[in-house]
Amino acid sequence: MSVVWLNGPVGAGKSTLAHAVRALVHPVAAVALLDEDVVGQAVADATESSGAGSDGGIAQLGGLARVLSQQGLVVIVAASDSPAPGLAWNRANLPGYREVYLRASFETIKHRARRRRSIDAVAPSAHAVFRPAIAMMDIAPPTDPELTLDMDNPEPPELLAFRVAVLIPEFVVAAAGAAAVGERRFRRGA
């Protein structure tokens, strides 16, 4: 099965895109979504309850992605600014690994953070904590992702999700099969 790793700065839209891709792929393939913020909160809750320490981080997401993909799931991971060694490990160890980089300027991130804070004031969530965008500017973008998306001038979410979904072989095969069935029905006049 496949692993799609959505990478980019905090506030670039990885979680939103991950949910859109999941909605598109889920009808044709079993999907697991690992959002760094959600998994991090779950690990923190579990560690707090058990009193154990926590490593957290990208390595844990990579390990979870491998386990889930080995169980036959398409895995979509949304992780902020994954470091180069972690991405190299992913390339070497995750089956069907595809990397998508969401490129966003400081201005876009700042705008999304302001919008996110106003939403969180109405509906607080674990995602409400905004890490300063200045720190992210020091992290170099990954080398050779399969797809780079410009989040400063994004396409509609459905189109972005489709552009990512076509990187997933299970989605392409299922979509091609559905198209062939539809074509046969059309030819018969059904």
QUILIN-V895624 format. One line per field, one symbol per residue. phi: phi as a letter, one per 20 degrees, with the letter a starting at -180 (. if undefined). Layout:
phi = ???
This chain:
phi = .dcddecqfgnfoffffgfffgffegfdbfcdddegfffgfffffffffeneecemnfffffffffffffeneeddddcfkffgfffffggecdflfcdcdeebfgfffffffffffffffecgbffffdfgfgfffeefffelffbddeefcffggffgfffffffegfffffffffffffffffffnf
